[in-house]
Amino acid sequence: MKKEYNKKKAQRRDYIGSAIAAVVPLLGFLLFGMIPLVLASVVSFNELHTTNLSEMEFVGFENFKTILTNGDNATYASYLSTIVYALNAPICIAIALFIANLVNNSRVGKRFFRSVFFIPYVCSAVVVGLTFKILYHGESGVLNAILSFLGFAKVGWLTDSAMSFMTATIIMTVWQGLGFCIVLFQAALANVDSVYYEAARIDGASKFQMFWKITWPAISPTTAYLLTMKIIWALQAMTETYILAGGSNTIVPTWGDSTAWVSDLVVKHIYNMVFVSSYQHGYGLAAAAGWILAIIVFIVTQINMKMQKRWVNYDF
């Protein structure tokens, strides 16, 4: 009886410990996930310019209509900036695949190069942004110092034009994200059965043919995953352009003749709606813009998943 009692007591203790371990992340999700989600849903259908929820005035879908049909230049420019910025995803994947293939074919130093390439990925985005801001500085930046030494004119990487700023941002983002893609591509390339390559060599296939007919289909699931995740990250980005802009919009150019700053991605524009011009836009418009962004991310992801059925191969 005593042994059975001790066994039940131990089981009860395990159950309590397991329940506590499960409750902690659940509370975190409720406090920082579900409650803000529900609150944003409610606010998006109301007009609100302060943090006092009792001042909400129901307007239905008016906020969504304003964003989609009557948005200002800053709103549309933020979506344009985000679309251009999202080009870093395929660029990063292509470069990472090339480097991963080189590293995998290397006879020595695979672990060393993998670690070296992965270091930027684990660095803080703020640190990376501040570092590249120094490199891009118009007068004392390292890049312009190299150009001057070579006899070329200095370039205003962050101030000349909207495209120069966005190009500089994409280069920084690609550099930081390469490590993650390289590590996954290395693992995918290492898992390709060498029997396929041996059979292809016997048949007289070229290196390009082996890559296109064997390597690419074999690593297509990894490529699809990276493409999906990189696009989602790009659509939700804010830190990269915010840091390069100096935390403000005082040094960066605009899109064309508009007053829309190129550094304002969609998330940054939503941030401005809430914390910079809440009396002009309001919390309702910001919440609606956030939901529109979430819907866009969902649609883009679904389109990407549908298109992947045409080129992703799971038979290897």
C-alpha positions in Angstrom: 0.0 0.0 0.0 2.8 2.4 0.9 4.6 1.7 -2.4 1.4 2.3 -4.3 0.8 5.5 -2.4 4.3 6.8 -3.1 3.8 5.9 -6.8 0.6 7.9 -7.0 2.2 10.8 -5.2 5.1 10.8 -7.6 2.7 10.6 -10.5 0.7 13.5 -9.1 4.0 15.5 -8.7 4.8 14.8 -12.3 1.4 15.9 -13.4 1.7 19.2 -11.5 5.2 19.8 -12.9 4.0 19.1 -16.4 1.0 21.4 -16.0 3.1 24.2 -14.7 5.5 23.8 -17.6 2.6 23.9 -20.1 0.9 26.8 -18.4 3.9 29.2 -18.7 4.1 29.3 -22.5 0.3 29.2 -22.7 0.1 32.3 -20.5 2.8 34.0 -22.7 0.7 33.2 -25.8 -2.5 34.6 -24.3 -0.8 37.8 -23.0 1.3 38.6 -26.0 -0.5 36.8 -28.7 -4.2 36.1 -28.4 -5.2 39.1 -26.4 -3.4 41.6 -28.7 -4.9 39.8 -31.7 -8.4 40.1 -30.4 -7.9 43.7 -29.3 -6.5 44.6 -32.8 -9.5 43.0 -34.4 -11.9 45.0 -32.3 -10.0 48.3 -32.7 -9.7 47.9 -36.5 -13.5 48.4 -36.8 -13.4 51.5 -34.7 -12.0 55.0 -34.7 -9.7 55.6 -31.8 -7.0 58.2 -31.3 -6.0 57.6 -27.7 -5.2 54.6 -25.5 -8.6 55.0 -23.8 -10.7 52.2 -25.2 -13.9 53.8 -23.9 -13.5 56.5 -26.6 -13.8 54.0 -29.5 -16.4 54.9 -32.1 -17.6 52.1 -34.3 -17.1 52.8 -38.0 -17.4 49.3 -39.5 -15.1 48.6 -42.5 -14.3 52.3 -43.0 -10.7 51.9 -41.8 -10.1 49.1 -44.3 -11.7 51.1 -47.1 -9.5 54.1 -46.2 -6.3 52.1 -46.4 -7.3 50.3 -49.6 -8.9 53.2 -51.6 -8.1 56.5 -49.9 -4.6 55.9 -48.5 -2.1 58.7 -48.7 1.3 58.6 -50.5 3.0 57.3 -47.4 0.8 54.3 -47.2 1.2 53.2 -50.9 4.9 54.0 -50.8 5.3 51.8 -47.7 3.9 48.8 -49.7 6.2 49.7 -52.6 9.2 49.8 -50.3 8.2 46.4 -48.8 7.8 44.8 -52.3 11.2 46.1 -53.4 12.8 45.0 -50.1 11.4 41.5 -50.5 13.7 41.0 -53.5 16.4 40.2 -50.9 14.7 36.7 -50.5 15.5 35.2 -53.9 18.9 37.0 -54.1 19.9 35.6 -50.7 18.8 32.1 -51.6 20.7 32.1 -54.9 24.0 33.3 -53.4 23.6 30.9 -50.4 23.1 27.9 -52.7 26.2 28.9 -54.7 28.3 29.3 -51.5 26.9 26.1 -49.9 27.8 24.1 -53.0 31.4 25.5 -53.0 31.8 24.7 -49.3 30.4 21.2 -49.7 32.8 20.5 -52.5 35.7 21.7 -50.4 37.9 18.9 -49.0 38.9 20.9 -45.9 37.4 23.6 -43.6 33.8 22.8 -44.0 32.9 23.3 -40.4 35.1 26.4 -40.2 33.4 28.1 -43.2 30.0 27.1 -42.0 30.7 28.8 -38.7 32.1 31.9 -40.3 29.1 32.3 -42.6 26.7 31.7 -39.8 28.1 34.3 -37.4 26.3 37.3 -39.1 22.9 35.6 -38.7 23.2 35.4 -34.9 24.3 39.0 -34.6 21.7 41.5 -33.5 20.0 43.3 -36.4 20.7 46.6 -34.6 24.4 45.9 -34.4 24.5 44.9 -38.1 22.5 48.0 -39.1 24.8 50.3 -37.2 27.9 48.6 -38.6 26.6 49.0 -42.2 25.6 52.5 -41.5 29.3 53.3 -40.8 30.3 51.5 -43.9 27.8 53.4 -46.0 28.6 56.9 -44.6 28.9 59.4 -47.4 32.1 61.1 -46.3 33.9 58.8 -43.9 32.4 55.4 -44.8 34.8 52.5 -45.7 33.1 51.8 -49.0 33.5 55.4 -50.2 37.1 55.5 -48.9 37.8 52.5 -51.2 36.0 54.2 -54.1 38.1 57.3 -53.6 41.3 55.3 -53.4 40.4 53.7 -56.8 39.7 57.1 -58.3 35.9 56.9 -58.4 33.4 59.5 -57.0 31.9 59.0 -53.6 28.4 57.5 -53.5 25.6 58.6 -51.2 24.5 55.1 -50.4 21.7 56.2 -48.0 21.0 59.7 -49.4 21.3 59.8 -53.2 18.0 58.2 -54.2 15.3 55.8 -53.0 16.8 52.9 -55.0 20.3 53.5 -53.7 19.0 53.4 -50.1 17.0 50.2 -50.9 19.9 48.6 -52.7 22.1 49.3 -49.7 19.5 47.8 -47.4 19.1 44.7 -49.5 22.9 44.1 -49.6 23.0 44.3 -45.8 20.0 42.0 -45.3 21.4 39.4 -47.8 24.8 39.5 -46.0 23.1 38.9 -42.6 20.8 36.2 -43.8 23.3 34.1 -45.9 24.4 32.0 -42.9 21.0 30.5 -42.2 20.4 29.6 -45.8 23.9 28.2 -46.3 23.6 25.9 -43.3 20.3 24.4 -44.5 21.5 24.1 -48.1 24.7 22.3 -46.9 22.6 19.8 -45.0 20.3 19.3 -48.0 23.3 18.9 -50.4 25.0 16.4 -48.1 21.9 14.2 -48.1 21.7 13.8 -51.9 22.7 10.2 -52.6 26.0 10.0 -54.5 24.6 7.1 -56.5 22.6 9.5 -58.7 25.8 11.5 -59.6 27.8 8.3 -60.3 25.0 7.1 -62.7 24.9 10.5 -64.3 28.7 10.5 -64.9 28.5 7.1 -66.5 25.8 8.4 -68.8 28.1 11.4 -69.7 26.0 14.1 -68.1 27.7 17.5 -67.6 27.9 19.4 -64.3 25.1 21.7 -65.3 22.9 18.7 -66.2 23.7 17.0 -62.9 22.8 20.1 -61.0 19.5 20.7 -62.9 18.4 17.1 -63.1 19.7 15.8 -59.7 20.8 18.5 -57.3 18.0 21.0 -57.9 15.1 18.6 -57.5 16.7 17.0 -54.5 17.1 20.3 -52.6 13.8 21.8 -53.9 12.0 21.2 -50.5 14.7 23.1 -48.7 14.6 25.9 -51.3 10.8 26.1 -51.0 11.0 26.4 -47.2 13.6 29.1 -47.4 11.8 31.1 -50.0 8.6 31.0 -48.0 10.2 32.0 -44.8 12.4 34.7 -46.3 9.4 36.3 -48.0 7.4 36.3 -44.8 10.3 37.8 -42.9 10.7 40.5 -45.6 7.0 41.5 -45.5 7.2 41.9 -41.7 10.6 43.7 -41.6 11.2 47.0 -40.0 14.5 47.1 -38.1 16.8 47.0 -41.1 15.6 50.2 -42.7 14.8 51.9 -39.4 18.4 51.6 -38.2 20.0 52.6 -41.5 17.7 55.7 -41.5 19.2 56.6 -38.1 16.0 55.9 -36.2 14.3 58.7 -38.0 13.6 60.0 -41.5 16.0 62.9 -41.5 18.7 61.6 -43.9 16.9 59.2 -46.2 15.4 60.0 -49.6 11.8 59.7 -50.7 10.0 57.9 -53.6 9.9 60.3 -56.5 8.2 63.7 -55.8 6.1 62.3 -52.9 6.8 62.9 -49.2 7.0 59.2 -48.5 10.2 58.0 -47.0 11.8 55.0 -48.7 12.8 53.7 -45.2 9.2 53.3 -44.2 8.3 49.7 -44.8 4.7 48.6 -44.0 5.4 47.7 -40.4 7.3 51.0 -39.9 4.4 52.9 -41.4 2.0 51.2 -39.0 4.3 52.1 -36.2 4.2 55.7 -37.3 0.4 55.6 -37.4 0.3 54.6 -33.7 3.3 56.4 -32.1 4.0 59.4 -34.4 0.7 60.5 -35.9 -2.0 58.9 -33.8 -4.2 62.0 -33.8 -4.0 62.1 -37.6 -4.4 58.4 -38.4 -5.5 56.7 -35.2 -5.2 53.2 -33.7 -8.1 52.0 -35.8 -6.4 52.7 -39.1 -3.2 51.2 -37.8 -5.0 48.0 -36.7 -6.7 47.8 -40.1 -3.4 48.2 -41.9 -1.9 45.5 -39.7 -4.7 43.1 -40.6 -4.3 44.0 -44.3 -0.6 43.1 -44.0 -1.5 39.8 -42.3 -3.9 39.0 -45.1 -1.3 39.9 -47.8 1.2 37.6 -46.0 -1.4 34.8 -46.0 -2.2 35.3 -49.7 1.4 35.4 -50.8 2.2 32.3 -48.7 -0.8 30.4 -50.2 0.3 31.4 -53.8 3.8 30.4 -53.0 2.6 27.0 -51.7 0.4 26.5 -54.8 3.3 27.3 -57.2 5.7 25.0 -55.3 3.6 22.0 -56.4 5.0 22.6 -59.9 8.7 22.5 -59.0 9.2 20.9 -55.6 10.1 17.3 -55.7 9.8 15.1 -52.6 10.8 11.8 -54.3 14.5 12.0 -53.6 
